Structures are given as C-alpha cells and as structure tokens.
Amino acid sequence: MSTTSFFTNRFLLDRLGAISSTLCALHCALCAFAPALLTIVGLGMLVSHMVEWTFALITVTLAITAAIRGYCPCGTWTAPLMLLTGAVVLLAGRFTEQLELAVPESLITLAAGCILVGGHLSNLRTYRKQR
C-alpha cells in the first residue's frame, strides 16, 4: 500500500468517525430532550432502542478502528486514548439504561459522543502534521 493511500484511508476513517460521533451525540440529545418533537415530525422510530444500539455500535466500531490505525510510533497516544475512552463511556451509558441504573444515560452518551468527536478531530490534526 502506498503512503498516500494509507493517509487517505486513515483520513476518511476519521472523517466518517467524526460524522458518526456527531450524529450519535445529536441523536442522544434529541431523544433525551425532545422525543415528542421527533414523533411529531414523523421520526419517532429514532427513539427506539434498536436505532440507539445501531448508532452506538457503528460509532464504537469506527472509534476502535480509528484508534488502532491512528497510532504510529512517531505519534502520540492522545487521540487513540480519547477514542477508546469515548467508546467505553458510550457503551457504559447504553448499559446503564439496560441495567436500569439511576444514572442519566442521555448525558453520559452525549458526553461520550463529544469525547469521540474530539478524538477523531485530534487524529485528523495528527494526520495533517504527518503529511
């Protein structure tokens, strides 16, 4: 694989990850603070558990893949650790609801989405410096 192809793939992976994380965070915020609005505009299906788990699993998969591919020996651990932390926090937030714990799941998942966006943007900055 050529160096250009390697950087392009990493760049696209983090772009997709940042978009996915942002959509996940927006979805969590809307489902927590305006579920009736989603139902009124015909998007009530977005409040389902299946959609929430789908968003979470896609976002976590992209984050873990970006964390693994994002570290290079000349780089730093900052972005991969942010991505892995965000993935763990997102899954923990999803499981708090499943376990019926008295913890605000929506705030945890929203924070996780923000951490993941930060990790992907940090990875993108690192790529630009390496190119």
Secondary structure, DSSP 8 states (H G I E B T S, - for coil): --HHHHHHHHHHHHHHHHHHHHHHHHHHHHHHH-HHHHHHTT-GGGGSHHHHHHHHHHHHHHHHHHHHHH--TTS-SHHHHHHHHHHHHHHHHHHHHHTT-SS-HHHHHHHHHHHHHHHHHHHHHHHHHH-
